[in-house]
Amino acid sequence: MGQNNCGCGGNEYGYALILVLFILLVIIGTAWLV
């Protein structure tokens, strides 16, 4: 269970980081098109 708990925390952090990068990419792409 310890491994599962640690994996969950790492997964949440990685998911949040990817989500932020994706949003930044969309904003930059929109600004570039406009």
N, C-alpha and C positions, 0 to 999 in steps of 0.2 A: 504493500500500500504506500510505503514511503516513496518508492520510485514513481508511482502513479501521481502522487501529490506533487512531486517536484516537476514531473513532465507537464502537468496541467498548468502550473505557474509559468514555466518556460513557454508553453504554447500560447498562453494569454498574452505574454509580453511580445512574443514574435508576431502574433496576429495583430496586435495594436500597432506595432511598428510598420508592418506591411500596409495596414489600413491608412496610416498617416502618409506614407510614401505614395500610395495610390491616389489619395486626395490631392496631394501636392502635384502629382503628375497631371491629373485632370485640370487643375487650376492653371498650371503652366500651359497645357495644351490649349485650353480655351483662350487664354490671353494671347497665345501665339496666333491662333486663327483670327481673333478679333484685331 
